[in-house]
Amino acid sequence: MIRLLAAALCAVTAGGAMAQTAPGGGQAKPGQSMQGHMHAPAAPGAKSVAPSTAEYRAAMDRMHKEMAFRYSGDADKDFVRGMVPHHKGAVDMARIQLKYGTDPELRKLAEDVIAAQESEIAFMNAWLAQHP
């Protein structure tokens, strides 16, 4: 199940580490991610965006911004530098799920994602510290 979520996250964010600006250069417009994808609008007739939606959008935007770094040419360092914010994004999303979600299976999955990703983030940060 964790692998399925990881695969889905990778598919959603596949271009994240490569994009440094919005399409055509410059900053992304409001509602637009750094890859140029527009956030889906609220449901017709909805008066405001659900708090969970606003938090998911903020987490994704933060993750994409942090994944937009200048490449060093060192495949190992660039991999880790891109994966740390990617994993942090997964942790942020899992915490939002725990805050607002109610499905017991998804809550368990979110808890497992947090534990696994935090362990991997710690490993990668330690690796980066050893490889300046």
PyMOL CGO cylinders between C-alpha atoms (Angstrom):
from pymol import cmd
from pymol.cgo import CYLINDER

trace = [
    CYLINDER, 0.00, 0.00, 0.00, 2.85, 2.39, 0.84, 0.3, 1, 1, 1, 1, 1, 1,
    CYLINDER, 2.85, 2.39, 0.84, 4.47, 1.57, -2.50, 0.3, 1, 1, 1, 1, 1, 1,
    CYLINDER, 4.47, 1.57, -2.50, 1.22, 2.42, -4.28, 0.3, 1, 1, 1, 1, 1, 1,
    CYLINDER, 1.22, 2.42, -4.28, 1.07, 5.81, -2.55, 0.3, 1, 1, 1, 1, 1, 1,
    CYLINDER, 1.07, 5.81, -2.55, 4.75, 6.42, -3.28, 0.3, 1, 1, 1, 1, 1, 1,
    CYLINDER, 4.75, 6.42, -3.28, 4.20, 5.58, -6.95, 0.3, 1, 1, 1, 1, 1, 1,
    CYLINDER, 4.20, 5.58, -6.95, 1.23, 7.94, -7.10, 0.3, 1, 1, 1, 1, 1, 1,
    CYLINDER, 1.23, 7.94, -7.10, 3.20, 10.73, -5.46, 0.3, 1, 1, 1, 1, 1, 1,
    CYLINDER, 3.20, 10.73, -5.46, 6.06, 10.20, -7.90, 0.3, 1, 1, 1, 1, 1, 1,
    CYLINDER, 6.06, 10.20, -7.90, 3.68, 10.34, -10.84, 0.3, 1, 1, 1, 1, 1, 1,
    CYLINDER, 3.68, 10.34, -10.84, 2.08, 13.55, -9.58, 0.3, 1, 1, 1, 1, 1, 1,
    CYLINDER, 2.08, 13.55, -9.58, 5.38, 15.26, -8.88, 0.3, 1, 1, 1, 1, 1, 1,
    CYLINDER, 5.38, 15.26, -8.88, 7.57, 13.73, -11.59, 0.3, 1, 1, 1, 1, 1, 1,
    CYLINDER, 7.57, 13.73, -11.59, 8.53, 17.08, -13.10, 0.3, 1, 1, 1, 1, 1, 1,
    CYLINDER, 8.53, 17.08, -13.10, 8.87, 18.86, -9.76, 0.3, 1, 1, 1, 1, 1, 1,
    CYLINDER, 8.87, 18.86, -9.76, 12.65, 18.80, -9.36, 0.3, 1, 1, 1, 1, 1, 1,
    CYLINDER, 12.65, 18.80, -9.36, 13.23, 19.84, -12.95, 0.3, 1, 1, 1, 1, 1, 1,
    CYLINDER, 13.23, 19.84, -12.95, 11.02, 22.91, -13.04, 0.3, 1, 1, 1, 1, 1, 1,
    CYLINDER, 11.02, 22.91, -13.04, 12.53, 26.07, -11.66, 0.3, 1, 1, 1, 1, 1, 1,
    CYLINDER, 12.53, 26.07, -11.66, 10.02, 28.55, -13.00, 0.3, 1, 1, 1, 1, 1, 1,
    CYLINDER, 10.02, 28.55, -13.00, 6.56, 28.58, -14.44, 0.3, 1, 1, 1, 1, 1, 1,
    CYLINDER, 6.56, 28.58, -14.44, 6.26, 27.80, -18.18, 0.3, 1, 1, 1, 1, 1, 1,
    CYLINDER, 6.26, 27.80, -18.18, 7.70, 30.67, -20.16, 0.3, 1, 1, 1, 1, 1, 1,
    CYLINDER, 7.70, 30.67, -20.16, 9.83, 31.73, -17.18, 0.3, 1, 1, 1, 1, 1, 1,
    CYLINDER, 9.83, 31.73, -17.18, 8.96, 33.92, -14.25, 0.3, 1, 1, 1, 1, 1, 1,
    CYLINDER, 8.96, 33.92, -14.25, 6.92, 33.21, -11.19, 0.3, 1, 1, 1, 1, 1, 1,
    CYLINDER, 6.92, 33.21, -11.19, 3.89, 30.95, -11.16, 0.3, 1, 1, 1, 1, 1, 1,
    CYLINDER, 3.89, 30.95, -11.16, 0.55, 32.76, -11.18, 0.3, 1, 1, 1, 1, 1, 1,
    CYLINDER, 0.55, 32.76, -11.18, -1.83, 32.42, -8.23, 0.3, 1, 1, 1, 1, 1, 1,
    CYLINDER, -1.83, 32.42, -8.23, -3.40, 28.96, -8.34, 0.3, 1, 1, 1, 1, 1, 1,
    CYLINDER, -3.40, 28.96, -8.34, -0.64, 27.71, -10.63, 0.3, 1, 1, 1, 1, 1, 1,
    CYLINDER, -0.64, 27.71, -10.63, 2.08, 25.35, -9.49, 0.3, 1, 1, 1, 1, 1, 1,
    CYLINDER, 2.08, 25.35, -9.49, 5.70, 25.77, -10.50, 0.3, 1, 1, 1, 1, 1, 1,
    CYLINDER, 5.70, 25.77, -10.50, 5.09, 23.20, -13.24, 0.3, 1, 1, 1, 1, 1, 1,
    CYLINDER, 5.09, 23.20, -13.24, 2.34, 25.36, -14.71, 0.3, 1, 1, 1, 1, 1, 1,
    CYLINDER, 2.34, 25.36, -14.71, -0.53, 23.13, -13.64, 0.3, 1, 1, 1, 1, 1, 1,
    CYLINDER, -0.53, 23.13, -13.64, -3.56, 25.03, -12.47, 0.3, 1, 1, 1, 1, 1, 1,
    CYLINDER, -3.56, 25.03, -12.47, -5.17, 23.95, -9.25, 0.3, 1, 1, 1, 1, 1, 1,
    CYLINDER, -5.17, 23.95, -9.25, -8.62, 22.54, -9.79, 0.3, 1, 1, 1, 1, 1, 1,
    CYLINDER, -8.62, 22.54, -9.79, -11.33, 25.10, -9.09, 0.3, 1, 1, 1, 1, 1, 1,
    CYLINDER, -11.33, 25.10, -9.09, -13.76, 24.69, -6.23, 0.3, 1, 1, 1, 1, 1, 1,
    CYLINDER, -13.76, 24.69, -6.23, -16.93, 22.74, -6.92, 0.3, 1, 1, 1, 1, 1, 1,
    CYLINDER, -16.93, 22.74, -6.92, -19.68, 24.74, -8.65, 0.3, 1, 1, 1, 1, 1, 1,
    CYLINDER, -19.68, 24.74, -8.65, -21.66, 26.70, -6.11, 0.3, 1, 1, 1, 1, 1, 1,
    CYLINDER, -21.66, 26.70, -6.11, -19.01, 26.27, -3.41, 0.3, 1, 1, 1, 1, 1, 1,
    CYLINDER, -19.01, 26.27, -3.41, -18.57, 29.45, -1.41, 0.3, 1, 1, 1, 1, 1, 1,
    CYLINDER, -18.57, 29.45, -1.41, -15.01, 28.73, -0.33, 0.3, 1, 1, 1, 1, 1, 1,
    CYLINDER, -15.01, 28.73, -0.33, -12.26, 26.18, -0.57, 0.3, 1, 1, 1, 1, 1, 1,
    CYLINDER, -12.26, 26.18, -0.57, -12.28, 23.44, 2.06, 0.3, 1, 1, 1, 1, 1, 1,
    CYLINDER, -12.28, 23.44, 2.06, -9.57, 23.88, 4.68, 0.3, 1, 1, 1, 1, 1, 1,
    CYLINDER, -9.57, 23.88, 4.68, -8.04, 20.53, 3.72, 0.3, 1, 1, 1, 1, 1, 1,
    CYLINDER, -8.04, 20.53, 3.72, -7.87, 21.63, 0.08, 0.3, 1, 1, 1, 1, 1, 1,
    CYLINDER, -7.87, 21.63, 0.08, -6.15, 24.89, 0.99, 0.3, 1, 1, 1, 1, 1, 1,
    CYLINDER, -6.15, 24.89, 0.99, -3.63, 22.99, 3.13, 0.3, 1, 1, 1, 1, 1, 1,
    CYLINDER, -3.63, 22.99, 3.13, -2.97, 20.37, 0.42, 0.3, 1, 1, 1, 1, 1, 1,
    CYLINDER, -2.97, 20.37, 0.42, -2.38, 23.13, -2.13, 0.3, 1, 1, 1, 1, 1, 1,
    CYLINDER, -2.38, 23.13, -2.13, -0.01, 24.98, 0.20, 0.3, 1, 1, 1, 1, 1, 1,
    CYLINDER, -0.01, 24.98, 0.20, 1.91, 21.76, 0.94, 0.3, 1, 1, 1, 1, 1, 1,
    CYLINDER, 1.91, 21.76, 0.94, 2.23, 20.90, -2.76, 0.3, 1, 1, 1, 1, 1, 1,
    CYLINDER, 2.23, 20.90, -2.76, 3.31, 24.43, -3.68, 0.3, 1, 1, 1, 1, 1, 1,
    CYLINDER, 3.31, 24.43, -3.68, 5.90, 24.43, -0.88, 0.3, 1, 1, 1, 1, 1, 1,
    CYLINDER, 5.90, 24.43, -0.88, 7.22, 21.03, -1.99, 0.3, 1, 1, 1, 1, 1, 1,
    CYLINDER, 7.22, 21.03, -1.99, 7.48, 22.08, -5.63, 0.3, 1, 1, 1, 1, 1, 1,
    CYLINDER, 7.48, 22.08, -5.63, 9.24, 25.31, -4.70, 0.3, 1, 1, 1, 1, 1, 1,
    CYLINDER, 9.24, 25.31, -4.70, 11.78, 23.43, -2.55, 0.3, 1, 1, 1, 1, 1, 1,
    CYLINDER, 11.78, 23.43, -2.55, 12.33, 20.87, -5.31, 0.3, 1, 1, 1, 1, 1, 1,
    CYLINDER, 12.33, 20.87, -5.31, 13.31, 23.63, -7.75, 0.3, 1, 1, 1, 1, 1, 1,
    CYLINDER, 13.31, 23.63, -7.75, 17.03, 23.83, -7.04, 0.3, 1, 1, 1, 1, 1, 1,
    CYLINDER, 17.03, 23.83, -7.04, 20.13, 24.47, -9.12, 0.3, 1, 1, 1, 1, 1, 1,
    CYLINDER, 20.13, 24.47, -9.12, 21.59, 21.12, -10.17, 0.3, 1, 1, 1, 1, 1, 1,
    CYLINDER, 21.59, 21.12, -10.17, 25.19, 20.41, -9.21, 0.3, 1, 1, 1, 1, 1, 1,
    CYLINDER, 25.19, 20.41, -9.21, 25.94, 17.77, -11.84, 0.3, 1, 1, 1, 1, 1, 1,
    CYLINDER, 25.94, 17.77, -11.84, 26.49, 15.20, -9.07, 0.3, 1, 1, 1, 1, 1, 1,
    CYLINDER, 26.49, 15.20, -9.07, 23.73, 12.62, -9.57, 0.3, 1, 1, 1, 1, 1, 1,
    CYLINDER, 23.73, 12.62, -9.57, 23.87, 11.44, -5.96, 0.3, 1, 1, 1, 1, 1, 1,
    CYLINDER, 23.87, 11.44, -5.96, 23.63, 14.90, -4.41, 0.3, 1, 1, 1, 1, 1, 1,
    CYLINDER, 23.63, 14.90, -4.41, 20.98, 16.06, -6.86, 0.3, 1, 1, 1, 1, 1, 1,
    CYLINDER, 20.98, 16.06, -6.86, 18.91, 12.94, -6.17, 0.3, 1, 1, 1, 1, 1, 1,
    CYLINDER, 18.91, 12.94, -6.17, 19.01, 13.50, -2.42, 0.3, 1, 1, 1, 1, 1, 1,
    CYLINDER, 19.01, 13.50, -2.42, 18.45, 17.27, -2.70, 0.3, 1, 1, 1, 1, 1, 1,
    CYLINDER, 18.45, 17.27, -2.70, 15.30, 16.60, -4.72, 0.3, 1, 1, 1, 1, 1, 1,
    CYLINDER, 15.30, 16.60, -4.72, 14.05, 13.71, -2.63, 0.3, 1, 1, 1, 1, 1, 1,
    CYLINDER, 14.05, 13.71, -2.63, 14.24, 15.45, 0.76, 0.3, 1, 1, 1, 1, 1, 1,
    CYLINDER, 14.24, 15.45, 0.76, 11.55, 18.03, -0.11, 0.3, 1, 1, 1, 1, 1, 1,
    CYLINDER, 11.55, 18.03, -0.11, 9.59, 15.38, -2.01, 0.3, 1, 1, 1, 1, 1, 1,
    CYLINDER, 9.59, 15.38, -2.01, 9.47, 13.23, 1.13, 0.3, 1, 1, 1, 1, 1, 1,
    CYLINDER, 9.47, 13.23, 1.13, 8.69, 16.27, 3.30, 0.3, 1, 1, 1, 1, 1, 1,
    CYLINDER, 8.69, 16.27, 3.30, 5.76, 16.94, 0.98, 0.3, 1, 1, 1, 1, 1, 1,
    CYLINDER, 5.76, 16.94, 0.98, 4.52, 13.38, 1.53, 0.3, 1, 1, 1, 1, 1, 1,
    CYLINDER, 4.52, 13.38, 1.53, 4.77, 13.86, 5.30, 0.3, 1, 1, 1, 1, 1, 1,
    CYLINDER, 4.77, 13.86, 5.30, 2.90, 17.18, 5.09, 0.3, 1, 1, 1, 1, 1, 1,
    CYLINDER, 2.90, 17.18, 5.09, 0.14, 15.60, 3.00, 0.3, 1, 1, 1, 1, 1, 1,
    CYLINDER, 0.14, 15.60, 3.00, -0.14, 12.64, 5.38, 0.3, 1, 1, 1, 1, 1, 1,
    CYLINDER, -0.14, 12.64, 5.38, -0.49, 15.01, 8.32, 0.3, 1, 1, 1, 1, 1, 1,
    CYLINDER, -0.49, 15.01, 8.32, -3.26, 16.87, 6.52, 0.3, 1, 1, 1, 1, 1, 1,
    CYLINDER, -3.26, 16.87, 6.52, -5.00, 13.54, 5.94, 0.3, 1, 1, 1, 1, 1, 1,
    CYLINDER, -5.00, 13.54, 5.94, -4.75, 12.75, 9.65, 0.3, 1, 1, 1, 1, 1, 1,
    CYLINDER, -4.75, 12.75, 9.65, -6.10, 16.19, 10.52, 0.3, 1, 1, 1, 1, 1, 1,
    CYLINDER, -6.10, 16.19, 10.52, -9.14, 16.03, 8.23, 0.3, 1, 1, 1, 1, 1, 1,
    CYLINDER, -9.14, 16.03, 8.23, -9.54, 12.45, 7.00, 0.3, 1, 1, 1, 1, 1, 1,
    CYLINDER, -9.54, 12.45, 7.00, -11.82, 9.89, 8.57, 0.3, 1, 1, 1, 1, 1, 1,
    CYLINDER, -11.82, 9.89, 8.57, -11.17, 6.63, 6.70, 0.3, 1, 1, 1, 1, 1, 1,
    CYLINDER, -11.17, 6.63, 6.70, -9.40, 4.25, 9.12, 0.3, 1, 1, 1, 1, 1, 1,
    CYLINDER, -9.40, 4.25, 9.12, -7.33, 2.55, 6.39, 0.3, 1, 1, 1, 1, 1, 1,
    CYLINDER, -7.33, 2.55, 6.39, -6.13, 5.86, 4.98, 0.3, 1, 1, 1, 1, 1, 1,
    CYLINDER, -6.13, 5.86, 4.98, -5.34, 7.16, 8.45, 0.3, 1, 1, 1, 1, 1, 1,
    CYLINDER, -5.34, 7.16, 8.45, -3.18, 4.07, 9.06, 0.3, 1, 1, 1, 1, 1, 1,
    CYLINDER, -3.18, 4.07, 9.06, -1.52, 4.56, 5.68, 0.3, 1, 1, 1, 1, 1, 1,
    CYLINDER, -1.52, 4.56, 5.68, -0.84, 8.22, 6.53, 0.3, 1, 1, 1, 1, 1, 1,
    CYLINDER, -0.84, 8.22, 6.53, 0.76, 7.18, 9.83, 0.3, 1, 1, 1, 1, 1, 1,
    CYLINDER, 0.76, 7.18, 9.83, 2.93, 4.63, 8.00, 0.3, 1, 1, 1, 1, 1, 1,
    CYLINDER, 2.93, 4.63, 8.00, 3.93, 7.21, 5.38, 0.3, 1, 1, 1, 1, 1, 1,
    CYLINDER, 3.93, 7.21, 5.38, 5.01, 9.65, 8.11, 0.3, 1, 1, 1, 1, 1, 1,
    CYLINDER, 5.01, 9.65, 8.11, 7.13, 7.02, 9.88, 0.3, 1, 1, 1, 1, 1, 1,
    CYLINDER, 7.13, 7.02, 9.88, 8.79, 5.76, 6.70, 0.3, 1, 1, 1, 1, 1, 1,
    CYLINDER, 8.79, 5.76, 6.70, 9.40, 9.17, 5.13, 0.3, 1, 1, 1, 1, 1, 1,
    CYLINDER, 9.40, 9.17, 5.13, 10.74, 10.77, 8.30, 0.3, 1, 1, 1, 1, 1, 1,
    CYLINDER, 10.74, 10.77, 8.30, 13.24, 7.91, 8.64, 0.3, 1, 1, 1, 1, 1, 1,
    CYLINDER, 13.24, 7.91, 8.64, 14.35, 8.37, 5.03, 0.3, 1, 1, 1, 1, 1, 1,
    CYLINDER, 14.35, 8.37, 5.03, 14.57, 12.16, 5.42, 0.3, 1, 1, 1, 1, 1, 1,
    CYLINDER, 14.57, 12.16, 5.42, 16.85, 11.69, 8.45, 0.3, 1, 1, 1, 1, 1, 1,
    CYLINDER, 16.85, 11.69, 8.45, 19.06, 9.31, 6.46, 0.3, 1, 1, 1, 1, 1, 1,
    CYLINDER, 19.06, 9.31, 6.46, 19.28, 11.69, 3.49, 0.3, 1, 1, 1, 1, 1, 1,
    CYLINDER, 19.28, 11.69, 3.49, 20.02, 14.72, 5.67, 0.3, 1, 1, 1, 1, 1, 1,
    CYLINDER, 20.02, 14.72, 5.67, 22.80, 12.77, 7.39, 0.3, 1, 1, 1, 1, 1, 1,
    CYLINDER, 22.80, 12.77, 7.39, 24.14, 11.71, 4.00, 0.3, 1, 1, 1, 1, 1, 1,
    CYLINDER, 24.14, 11.71, 4.00, 24.14, 15.32, 2.77, 0.3, 1, 1, 1, 1, 1, 1,
    CYLINDER, 24.14, 15.32, 2.77, 25.99, 16.41, 5.92, 0.3, 1, 1, 1, 1, 1, 1,
    CYLINDER, 25.99, 16.41, 5.92, 28.68, 13.82, 5.16, 0.3, 1, 1, 1, 1, 1, 1,
    CYLINDER, 28.68, 13.82, 5.16, 28.91, 14.86, 1.49, 0.3, 1, 1, 1, 1, 1, 1,
    CYLINDER, 28.91, 14.86, 1.49, 29.13, 18.67, 1.38, 0.3, 1, 1, 1, 1, 1, 1,
]
cmd.load_cgo(trace, "trace")
